[in-house]
Amino acid sequence: MRKYVLLLVPVLLHVAPVRAAAQISLGCARPAQLASPFAFVQVNGVCADLSAFVTQAAKGWRLDTRTTVAGATIDLHAVFNPDPSISFSGTTLNPTAAATPYTFFFGLPIVPDVYSLAMSSVKFSVTSPQGTTTVDNSALYPTYLSGYGSNGAALTNLGVDAGTNACVATGTAASTDCPAEGRSQALTPMFFDNLEAFITFSQDNALSSATFTGEVSVAQAQEVTVTPEPASMALLGTGLLALGVASVRRRRSEL
């Protein structure tokens, strides 16, 4: 299990996660209890369950597939690590000139434990065949990426929402590589046995392509108390002894 060491100087701010049962609403039914990973894709309100394409890997599971949903062609990849993280990447080929909403929802069972640190990152690049192509936040959620821990059916937002900057490419066969956005958040410790990632954005311009990558992970944050090394303690003791001897000698000389 990944554990991150935090030196608490001066104070580590703990943020209480918030319940998020009503924040995710798709045409596909999220499993109430996860025994294996799931992967959903929704385009223009049409949801496809790609969980059948998730395969066992050396550690955890992975997804590698190409599909068409509501006329949009999608290449999608994900790595589900139970120890615990979800990393993903994909490319969408937009079917129409109109802004099209895309949503991806991943989840997996993780090592059941109490977690106190969450992290996220998301990055986009856009290619425009002509004119201007814009990838922006969708109406479904105010950021591109959000992460959730869960215990059975109860979803908890981890406070690592990331991605609010539009990614724009203008010109014939023009491409723009936009900066990554992410967040790290210390949490009030909570028990989770599932981890879930929610990605949503809108993309316009016919035959434009958008490529995205990202990750959501949780870990234990261990507090560290700094203690002097034995050599430092010995040196300190020697110094205090020398000061004591000097003080005694000085008082004797004053008598």
C-alpha positions as CSV (number, residue, x, y, z in Angstrom):
1,M,0.0,0.0,0.0
2,R,1.3,3.4,-0.9
3,K,1.9,5.6,2.1
4,Y,2.9,9.3,1.9
5,V,5.0,10.9,4.7
6,L,4.0,14.4,5.6
7,L,6.2,16.6,7.8
8,L,3.7,18.6,9.8
9,V,5.3,22.0,9.9
10,P,3.5,24.1,10.9
11,V,0.1,22.4,10.6
12,L,-1.5,20.0,8.2
13,L,-5.0,21.1,7.3
14,H,-7.5,18.3,7.3
15,V,-10.6,18.7,5.1
16,A,-13.7,16.7,5.8
17,P,-15.0,14.9,2.6
18,V,-18.6,15.5,1.6
19,R,-21.3,12.9,0.7
20,A,-21.9,12.9,-3.0
21,A,-24.6,10.4,-3.7
22,A,-26.6,12.8,-5.8
23,Q,-23.6,14.3,-7.8
24,I,-23.3,11.4,-10.3
25,S,-26.2,10.6,-12.5
26,L,-25.7,8.5,-15.7
27,G,-27.9,6.3,-17.9
28,C,-25.8,3.3,-16.7
29,A,-26.5,1.8,-13.3
30,R,-23.6,1.9,-10.9
31,P,-23.1,-1.4,-9.0
32,A,-24.2,-1.1,-5.4
33,Q,-21.3,-3.3,-4.3
34,L,-18.1,-3.6,-6.3
35,A,-16.5,-7.0,-6.7
36,S,-14.6,-6.0,-9.8
37,P,-14.0,-2.7,-11.7
38,F,-16.6,-1.0,-13.8
39,A,-16.2,1.5,-16.8
40,F,-19.0,3.6,-18.2
41,V,-19.0,6.0,-21.1
42,Q,-21.8,8.5,-21.9
43,V,-22.0,10.7,-25.0
44,N,-25.0,13.0,-25.5
45,G,-27.0,11.2,-22.9
46,V,-26.3,7.7,-24.4
47,C,-24.5,5.5,-21.9
48,A,-22.4,2.4,-22.7
49,D,-21.2,-0.1,-20.1
50,L,-17.6,-1.1,-21.1
51,S,-17.0,-3.2,-17.9
52,A,-16.9,-6.4,-19.9
53,F,-13.8,-5.2,-21.6
54,V,-11.9,-4.9,-18.3
55,T,-9.3,-7.6,-18.0
56,Q,-7.1,-9.0,-15.2
57,A,-3.6,-7.6,-15.1
58,A,-0.4,-8.5,-13.2
59,K,-1.6,-6.2,-10.5
60,G,-5.2,-5.2,-10.6
61,W,-7.1,-4.8,-13.9
62,R,-6.9,-2.8,-17.1
63,L,-9.1,-1.6,-19.9
64,D,-8.1,-1.1,-23.6
65,T,-10.9,-0.7,-26.1
66,R,-12.1,1.2,-29.1
67,T,-15.9,1.9,-29.3
68,T,-18.5,4.2,-30.9
69,V,-21.2,5.8,-28.7
70,A,-23.8,8.2,-30.2
71,G,-21.7,8.6,-33.3
72,A,-18.5,9.5,-31.5
73,T,-15.4,7.3,-31.8
74,I,-13.6,6.7,-28.6
75,D,-10.2,5.1,-27.8
76,L,-10.1,4.4,-24.1
77,H,-7.5,3.0,-21.7
78,A,-7.5,2.6,-17.9
79,V,-5.4,0.9,-15.2
80,F,-7.2,-0.1,-12.0
81,N,-4.8,-0.6,-9.1
82,P,-6.3,-1.9,-5.9
83,D,-3.5,-0.4,-3.9
84,P,-5.1,2.1,-4.8
85,S,-5.4,4.3,-7.9
86,I,-7.2,4.7,-11.2
87,S,-5.2,6.1,-14.1
88,F,-6.9,6.7,-17.5
89,S,-6.3,8.0,-21.0
90,G,-8.5,8.4,-24.0
91,T,-9.2,10.1,-27.4
92,T,-12.6,11.3,-28.6
93,L,-13.4,12.0,-32.2
94,N,-16.4,14.4,-32.3
95,P,-19.1,13.5,-34.8
96,T,-20.8,17.0,-35.2
97,A,-20.1,20.7,-35.2
98,A,-22.2,21.1,-32.0
99,A,-20.7,20.9,-28.5
100,T,-21.0,17.3,-27.4
101,P,-20.9,16.3,-23.7
102,Y,-18.6,13.3,-22.9
103,T,-18.6,11.5,-19.5
104,F,-16.4,8.6,-18.3
105,F,-16.9,6.9,-14.9
106,F,-14.5,4.3,-13.5
107,G,-14.6,2.4,-10.2
108,L,-12.8,-0.4,-8.5
109,P,-12.6,-2.3,-5.2
110,I,-9.5,-1.3,-3.3
111,V,-7.6,-2.5,-0.2
112,P,-10.1,-1.8,2.6
113,D,-8.5,0.7,4.9
114,V,-8.6,4.1,6.5
115,Y,-7.3,6.7,4.1
116,S,-6.3,10.3,4.8
117,L,-4.8,11.7,1.6
118,A,-6.3,12.1,-1.9
119,M,-4.7,13.2,-5.2
120,S,-5.8,13.9,-8.7
121,S,-4.5,15.1,-12.1
122,V,-6.0,15.7,-15.6
123,K,-4.6,16.9,-18.8
124,F,-6.0,17.6,-22.3
125,S,-4.7,18.1,-25.8
126,V,-6.9,19.2,-28.7
127,T,-6.6,18.8,-32.5
128,S,-8.7,20.9,-34.8
129,P,-9.3,19.9,-38.5
130,Q,-10.2,23.5,-39.3
131,G,-11.7,26.5,-37.6
132,T,-11.7,26.5,-33.8
133,T,-12.1,23.5,-31.5
134,T,-12.8,24.0,-27.8
135,V,-12.8,21.5,-25.0
136,D,-14.5,23.0,-21.9
137,N,-16.3,22.0,-18.7
138,S,-19.7,20.3,-19.4
139,A,-23.0,21.1,-17.8
140,L,-22.9,17.9,-15.8
141,Y,-20.1,18.9,-13.4
142,P,-18.1,22.2,-12.8
143,T,-14.7,20.5,-13.3
144,Y,-13.2,18.0,-15.7
145,L,-12.3,15.5,-13.0
146,S,-13.6,14.5,-9.6
147,G,-12.6,11.6,-7.3
148,Y,-14.7,9.6,-4.9
149,G,-14.1,7.1,-2.1
150,S,-17.0,4.8,-1.2
151,N,-18.0,2.2,1.3
152,G,-20.5,0.1,-0.5
153,A,-23.1,2.4,-2.2
154,A,-22.3,5.5,-0.2
155,L,-20.1,7.9,-2.4
156,T,-17.9,10.5,-0.7
157,N,-16.3,13.3,-2.7
158,L,-12.6,13.4,-1.9
159,G,-12.2,17.1,-2.5
160,V,-9.8,16.8,-5.4
161,D,-11.9,18.3,-8.2
162,A,-9.6,19.4,-10.9
163,G,-9.7,21.1,-14.3
164,T,-11.5,24.4,-15.1
165,N,-9.4,25.8,-18.0
166,A,-10.7,25.5,-21.6
167,C,-8.4,23.9,-24.1
168,V,-8.6,25.5,-27.6
169,A,-7.0,24.8,-31.0
170,T,-7.5,27.2,-33.9
171,G,-6.5,26.6,-37.6
172,T,-6.2,23.8,-40.1
173,A,-4.8,20.7,-38.5
174,A,-3.9,22.8,-35.5
175,S,-3.0,21.2,-32.2
176,T,-2.8,22.6,-28.6
177,D,-1.3,20.8,-25.7
178,C,-2.8,22.3,-22.5
179,P,-1.2,22.3,-19.1
180,A,-2.1,19.6,-16.6
181,E,-4.3,20.5,-13.6
182,G,-4.5,18.6,-10.4
183,R,-5.0,18.7,-6.7
184,S,-3.7,17.0,-3.5
185,Q,-5.9,17.0,-0.4
186,A,-5.4,15.9,3.2
187,L,-8.6,14.4,4.5
188,T,-10.3,13.6,7.8
189,P,-9.4,9.8,7.9
190,M,-12.2,7.7,6.5
191,F,-12.7,4.0,5.7
192,F,-13.0,3.2,2.0
193,D,-13.3,-0.1,0.1
194,N,-13.9,1.4,-3.3
195,L,-12.3,4.2,-5.4
196,E,-14.0,6.0,-8.3
197,A,-13.1,8.6,-10.9
198,F,-15.5,10.8,-12.8
199,I,-14.4,12.7,-16.0
200,T,-16.7,14.9,-18.0
201,F,-16.2,17.6,-20.7
202,S,-17.7,19.1,-23.8
203,Q,-16.1,19.1,-27.2
204,D,-17.2,20.9,-30.4
205,N,-16.2,21.0,-34.1
206,A,-16.9,18.1,-36.4
207,L,-14.0,15.5,-36.7
208,S,-12.0,17.3,-34.0
209,S,-10.1,15.1,-31.5
210,A,-9.4,15.5,-27.8
211,T,-6.9,13.4,-25.9
212,F,-7.1,13.3,-22.1
213,T,-5.0,11.6,-19.4
214,G,-5.3,11.6,-15.6
215,E,-5.4,9.8,-12.3
216,V,-7.2,9.7,-9.0
217,S,-5.6,8.0,-6.0
218,V,-5.8,7.8,-2.2
219,A,-3.2,6.9,0.4
220,Q,-2.4,7.0,4.1
221,A,-0.7,10.1,5.3
222,Q,1.7,9.3,8.1
223,E,2.5,12.1,10.6
224,V,6.2,12.3,11.4
225,T,7.8,13.5,14.7
226,V,11.3,14.7,14.2
227,T,13.7,13.4,16.9
228,P,17.4,14.2,17.2
229,E,19.9,11.5,16.1
230,P,22.0,9.8,18.9
231,A,25.1,11.6,17.8
232,S,23.3,14.9,18.0
233,M,22.1,14.0,21.5
234,A,25.6,13.1,22.6
235,L,27.0,16.4,21.3
236,L,24.3,18.3,23.0
237,G,25.1,16.5,26.3
238,T,28.8,17.3,26.0
239,G,28.0,20.9,25.4
240,L,25.8,21.2,28.4
241,L,28.4,19.5,30.6
242,A,31.1,21.9,29.4
243,L,28.8,24.8,30.2
244,G,28.3,23.4,33.7
245,V,32.0,23.0,34.4
246,A,32.7,26.6,33.2
247,S,30.0,27.9,35.4
248,V,31.4,26.2,38.5
249,R,34.9,27.4,37.8
250,R,33.7,31.0,37.3
251,R,31.9,30.9,40.7
252,R,35.0,29.6,42.4
253,S,37.2,32.3,40.9
254,E,34.8,34.9,42.3
255,L,35.1,33.7,45.9
